[in-house]
Amino acid sequence: MTFSLRARSASPEWLDRPARELLSMRLQEAVRRARSRATAQADRTGEALAAVSVPLRGVDPTAVVVASRQPGEPWFALEQPDRDGTALAALGCVRAIEASGEDRFDAVARTWERLAADAVADPPDGPAGTGLVAVGGFAFAPQGGRSPTWSGFAPGSLQVPQIAFARRGRDVRLTVAALATPDDDPAQLLAAIEARLEALVAAPSLPLLDPAPSGRYDVVSAMPPEHYEGAVVRAVERIRAGELEKVVLAREVQVHAPQAHDPGAVFGALRDGFPGCFVYAVGRGEATFVGATPELLVRRDGERASTVALAGSTRRSADPAVDDHLGEALLRSDKDRGEQAIVTRRIARALRPHSVWVTAAPEPVVVRVANIQHLATPIRAQLSQPIGAMTLANVLHPTPAVGGEPFATAERLIPQLEGFDRGWYAGPVGWTDANGDGELCVALRCALLRGPVAHLYAGVGVVRDSDPAAELAETEIKLQALLPVLAG
């Protein structure tokens, strides 16, 4: 049965009687499995996931999650509005999966695969992200996010949400989940889910930014702009000396507001302003990592994998003729085409050992978002073995679009020249399901919101012909995705 929320109160019946009865039976089975495993494997605490999915109508997934979030409760959202309203929004956490170090992707993947294999749940059926999912992301560096600014964001962190909504077009699915342990009472687990559902608010839309904010907004660079130009100079010297082909250097800008930033309103503004991008938010504790990125790291759908090589950029213009001219100049730019080719070659080379075939578009195309244009080359692969989305992310991250080439050299150089902890900036953010399918974007055009302080990040690719002043100006263009939203 499909449930419509348009005519219901603020606390609709999210699950009907048959769905409740099915969930009750699955919780009983999950507790039984947890007890059996705890007995059979005395060295490991037994645990088993249980979940039920039902169809809905008239729901804005992220609006419900934002309106229903309790203080400090984890939340997640990933949308691409122009792709038939694709959205996945989640609330709460029944199981956290965290890891650090070079093995963080594989460690997280192994734990999730075990949990998913043991779960008592519906197979994924519906919009992408329906059913049991794990959502979250990874720091750019193996030990990234250790600074106080990134507290709560582990180097590798997925969470199995208690409540998740998946949407494609008008098809919306709700999934509720619980983690059963040997000492759990199935009735109490069911009661906890029902209590959380009763507290959900069927909000029709996201909150709006204050159209006339009061108070002083201060925008400051974490380091002087001259520091960034100097970093570009030193990077170019290394490139011309033959140490590497390219390195991506980022900078941090902070917005100090007179009151706490509203992550739901920021997400809504980005969703409206960048409908072709991946708009994302990951809330942990009192902080939220939010952004709108044009870059897909990987999408895994069965035996197919797809990604996009994105590198080279220029500004937009309100004049269509000028805008077209800027795009054509980008296509003809030897510097940008060379930077783009580096990324395309690396991605294709990384995918080949895991694929029957890999194909890249013969020529890049210009991708336009609200404030910037990029060169992009779509890449597709037919997988030769059933490797999941997290493993593919490990294969591809970081691409030269956010790291460098060769990365072994760039990896050492980036923290030396930037002088700050990137945290989750330029890391993968997304989700995976019980089949290993999933989608991860590259966390760009982003900000970490913590109370009244927003930490914004933007970077550019530095190559042999890079000009320090021009690269600094490009970071300013990229920062404009969020600065107008956060600076009042």
N, C-alpha and C positions, 0 to 999 in steps of 0.2 A: 504494500500500500504506500502511496505517496502522500505526504502531509504538506498542506499549504499553511504558511505562517502569516499571510497578508491580513487575514481577518481575525487573527488570534490576539490574545492579550500579550503583555510583556513576558509572561511565563507560559508559553505554549506547551503542549504535550509533545515532547520531542521523540519519545518512543511509545508506540502503542502496546497493547497487551501481548500480542504474539512476539514482538521484538523483546519485551521484558522477559518473557518466559524463556526465549531462546538464550538471552544473555545469562539468565539464572542457571540454565543447564550448562552453559559453557564455563561459567565461573566454578561450578561444582567439579567439572572435569579438570579444569586448570589446577584447582587445589589438590585433587587426587593425583595428578601428574607431578606436582611439586613435591608431595609427600613421598611418592614412589621414587623420585630421583634422589631426594635427600637420604632415603634409606639405602638405595643402591650405591650411592656415591657419597660416602661419609665425609669426604674431603671438600665437598662443595655444597653450598646451601641450595636447596631445590627452589626453583622458581619457574613459573609458566605464565605466559600472557593469554588473556582472553579478550575477545572483542566482538562487536556486532556493528554492522553497517546498515543504514536505512536511507532511502531517498527522501529529499525535501524539495519544496518549491518556495520561491520568493525570498531567498536568503542571500545577503551579502556576507560571505564568510568572514572577511577581515573585520567588518563592522561589528558583527556579533562578538568576535574574540576581543576586540578593543573595548567594547562596552561592558563585557562580562568579566574582564580580568580583575582579579583581586590583588591587593598590594603585594608586590614581590613575586607574583605567580609567573612562571615562565610562559612566553608566548612566541609565536612564529607566524610569519606570513610571507608568501612568495606569489606574486601575480605578474602576468603579462597581459594587460587588458586587450591589446590589439590581436592577440591570438585566441579569439573566441572567448574572451573573458576568463581565461585560464587562471585558477587561483587555488592555493592550498593555504589554509589558516588553521592554527592549532593552539591549544590552551592546556596548561598543566603539564606535569611530567610524572609518569608512573615508573619509569626506569631511565636513569641517566647512564650514558656510555661515554667514557672519557679516556683519553690517552695522550701521551706526549712523545716527542722524539721522532726519529726518522721513520719508525714503524707505526706512527699514529693512525694512518689511514687503514692499514691492514688489521691493526689491533681492534679498531672500532668495527670494521667490517666483519671480523670473525665473531665478535660478541653479538652483533646484530643478526648475523646469519643463524647462529645457534638459537637465539630467542625466537626468531621468525619461524624456524623449522619446528620448534616445539609448541608453537602457539595454537590455541583453539579459536579459530577465526575464519571469516569468509575469505576466499581467495580474492585478490584484487579484481574488481568488476565494476567498471564505470569510468568516470573521469580519472585522468592520471592522478595518483595520490590517494585513491579510494582504498579503504581498508587500513590494516595496520601499517603505520609508517614510522620512520625515525627521521627527525628533522634537526637541523643545526648547521654546523660549519666547522671550519678549520682555520687556524692561524696561518699566516703566510710562511712563517719559519717553524721548524720542528719544535722549538721551545718558545715560540712567540706568544705574546700576551701575558708575559710574566710581570710587567710593570703594574703599579697600582691603578693606573688608568683603565686597564683591561681586566680588572678583578671580576671574576665570574665567567670569563670567557677562556676556557681551557684551550690548549693547542689543538686538540681534537675533541669535539663534543657533539654528540647526537643525543636527542631525547625522544623517548616514546611518549607522545602526548596522551592525556586522558581523554581529550575531545579534539576531533579534527573534522574540518569541512573541506571537501574537494569539489571544484566546480569546473565545468566546461560548457559554455553556452548556457542553456537553461537547466542542464543536468547538474544537480547538487546532491552530494551524499554526506551524511553525518556518520562518523565512526566514533564509538565510545570504547575505551579500553581500560583494563585493570591488570595489575601484576599480582599473581597469587603466590604465596609462600606456604610452607607446610603448616604454620600456625594460624593461617587465616580462616575466617568463617565466611563461606560464600554469601550468606545473607547480608553480612556486614559490608562486604565488597559491593554488593548490589545496591545497598542503601546509600553508600558513599557516592556512587555514580548518579543515582537518582537525585540526591541532594544537590550535587553540582549542576545537573541539568536544570533543576528547578530554579537555580540562581542565574541561569543564562538570560541575557536580555536580547530580544530579537530586534536589535537596532537596525533601522532601514538604511543608515548611511554612516560614514565616518565623521568625527567632529571636524569643524572648520578652524582654520587659523584665525586668530584675532585680527580683524581687518584694520584696527587702529590701536596697535599696542602702545602702551605707555611705558615710560622708563627708558633708561639708557642701555643701548646695546654696544658692546665693545668687541671689535674684530681685531685680533692680534695674531701675528705669525709666531709659532712656537720658537722659531729661530729667525733672525733677520733675513730678508730676501737676498742680501748679499752673500749669505752663507750658502744658499741654494745655488746661486750663480757660480760661486767658487767650486761647489761640488761638481757641477757640470764641466767646468774647466778641467778639473783633475780627472774626471772620467774620460773626456776626450783625449787627454794626454795618454791615458792607459790604452785606449782604443787605437790611437795612431802608433803606439809602440808595439802593437800586435798582440796584446794580452787577451783581448776579446773583441767581438764584433759590435756588441750592443749591451747596454745596461739601463734598466729603468730606475729612475730616481724620483722619490716622492717627497712631499713636504706636508707639514701639518699646520693648519690654521684653526684658531679657537674662537668661538663666539660665546661671550659671556652675556647672558640675558638677565633682565631684572626679576624674572621668575622662571620656574622650571619649564623646559621645553616639553611640548605635548607630542609624544611620539605618534599617537594615532592621527593627529592633525597633520603632522609632517608627512606621514605615510600617505594620507589622502591627497595632499598637495602634489606629492611626487607621482602618485597614480594618475592624477588628472593631467599633470604637465608632461609626463613621459610615458604615454600609453604603449609605445613600442618597445620599451625597456623591460627588464626584469626588475620589478620593484619589490624590495625585500625588507624584512624587519625581524630581528632576533632579540627578544627581551629576556634578560637574565637579572634577577633581583630588581634593583631600581635603575638599571641601565638598559638602554636599547641601542642596538647597532642597526642603522637604517640607511637605505640608499636606493639608487636607480641606476642600474648598469646595463649597457648595451651588449655585454660580453657573456656568451654562453660558454662554460667550460666543457660540459658534456651532457648529453641527453642519451640515456640508454633505454631502448624499447625493444625488449626481446633480444634478438640477434643483431639488431641495428644500433649503431652508435653515431651520433652527429655532434658536430662542434663548429665553431667559427673562428678563423684566424682574424684577429682585429688589431690593427696597428696603423698609425698614420692618421693625423687629424687636422682639421682646420675649423675656423669659426663659421657660424651661420650669418645670414643677412636677411633683414626684413624685405629687401627688394628681391623678388624672384630671379631677375636677370643676374644680379650680383651673386646671389646664392648659387645659381647654376654655374657661374664663372668660377667661384671658389671651389666647387666640387670638381669641375673639369681640371682646374689647376692642381688639385690634390691627386687626381688620377695620373697627371703627367709629371708629378714631382719625383725625381730620381731618389731623393732622400727618403720620402715616405714609401715609395714602391719597394725600395731596398729593405726598409724596416719591416714592411709587410711580408716580403718574401722570406725573411729570416723566420718569422713566426709560423708561416705556412709550412715550410720545410721541416721545422722541428716537430710540429704536431703530427704531420703525416709520418715522419720517421718513428715517432713514439708509438703510433697506433699499429704500424705494420706487423710487428711480431705477434699481435693478438688478433689479426684480421685475415680473412680470406682475400679481401681487397680493400683498398683505400682510394678514394677519389676526391680530388679538390677541383673547384671551379678553375678553368684555365686563366681567367682574369679576375682581379678583384672588382668589387662594385662599391659604390658610395652609399653608405648607410647614414641617414640623417635622423638625428634626434633633436630635441627642442633647441639646444644651444650649441650643438657641435656636429661636425660631419666626420665620419671615419671611413677608412678603407677596410673592406671585409671580404674574406674568402670562405664560403661555406665548404665544409669537409664532411664526408660521410664514410662510414666503414661497415662492412659485414663481418661480424665477429666470428672467429674460428673456434671459440670456446666460451662457455657460459660464465663470463666474469661480470661482476656486478658494478653498479654505478660508482660505489666508493673506490673499488679497485681501479676503475678507469680514471677516476679523479686523481688517484695516486700516480698513474702512468703519465698523465698530462700536466699536472701541477708541478712547478709553475711554468706556464708558457713564457716564451721570450717577450710576450706582450706586457708582462708584469715583472719579469725577472731579468733575464739577460741571456746572452749566448757567447761562449758556453756558460752554462749556469754555475758550474763548479767554481769558476773565477768570479762571476757576478755575485754569487752568494756571499763570498767573503767581503766583496767591495761595498755592497749595498749598506750594511749597518755602519761601516766606517765613514761613508760619505754622508748618509742621511742623518745619523746621530739620534735616532729615536726608535722606539719599539713600534713596528707596524701593526702588531696585534693581528686582528682579523682582516685588516685592509689588504686587498689583493689576494685573499684566500678564497677557497670555495665555500659557498653557502647554498644549501638546498635540502633535498630529501631523498630517501630511498624506501622502497616497499618490500613486502615479503618475497617477491619474485626477483629482487635485485635490480629491478627497473628504478629509474629516478632521474633527477635533473639537478644540476649544480651550476650556478652562475659564478662569475668572478666578481668579488665584492669591490666594486669601484664606485665613484661618485657617491661617497658615503660619509656618514658621520656617526660617531659614538656619542649618544646623548646620556648625560649623567647629571640630573638636576638642572641647574641653570647654565651648565657648561656643555658646549658641543665641540667635539674634536673632529674637524673635517680633514680629509686626506685626498690628495691628488698627485699623480705622477706622470712623467713623460718618458719616452724612450730616447736615450742619448746614443747617438751614432757618430761616426767620424766627422760628419759635416755639421754637427749640432752647434747652434749659436746660443750661448748662455742666456742672453736677454730674451731671445725668442722662446726658449724652453720655459723660462719663468713666466712669460706671457701666456703660454699654453696651459700651465697649471692654473692660472687665473681664470681662463675660459672654463676649464673643467670644474673649478670650485663654484662657478656660477650656477651649477645645477642645484646646489643646496644653500648657498649664501643668501639669496633673496628670501628663501623660505624661513631661514633660521635667524636672520639679522633684523627682523622687523620691518 
